[in-house]
C-alpha cells in the first residue's frame, strides 16, 4: 500500500462570532487521509474553512479537538521546536501571497529554507536543485532578479520553487495559480501533479478554479464543516 503521508481524524474547529452569537463552526468532525502520490483539490465558498484546513494540516494552527499525524507522528502534543522541524523537513507551503523577501534574488529566496544546513556539499546540491526548480517553472532567466523586478506570476512561481526545495512529503497549496495566466497555470499544475507521482508526495490544493481542480485525482467540497467528494470514484472530472 502507498505510504501514509498525513492523516487528519475528527477535526473540529470553531471561531468566535464577531457579532456575539454562537461560535462559527468551520470544521465539524472532519477526517482526511492522504498517501504518497495522492492529489486532492479542496473547493468551497469563500470563508468556509479551506485555508483553515490547510493551516491545520501544515501544523500552523491547532484544532479544538481531533488529531493530525504527519508521517505517522501525531503533532497535537509536540512543542514548537518539533513542529518547526516537521514543517521544515516534511511540508511545503504555497500561500496566496508569495511572502518573498524583497532584498533577496529569486534564487536566494528559493534557497532560504535550506540555510540551516551548512556543509558545503549540501550547499552545492541544493543550489543545483534550486536552479532546476526555477527552470522547471520557467524562470531560468530570472535567477538574479529581486521580487520587485518580477511580475506577480513570476513571484508566485518563485514561491512554488521555494516550497519544493527541501523535497517535502506534503505540499499544501492555497490558490497557487491565482496570479498566473492560463498557460503558466496549466504548466504549474502539471508540474505539481507530476512531482506528486514521481517523488511520492501528497498534494492538497485549495482552489476556486475548476480547471485546476479537475487536474487533481480527487475533488472535495468543504461545506458546513464537512468534506464531500465530488468525484467519489477518484477519477478526474
Order of alpha helices (4+ residues) and beta strands (2+ residues): beta-beta-beta-alpha-beta-beta-alpha-beta-alpha-alpha-alpha-beta-alpha-beta-alpha-beta-beta
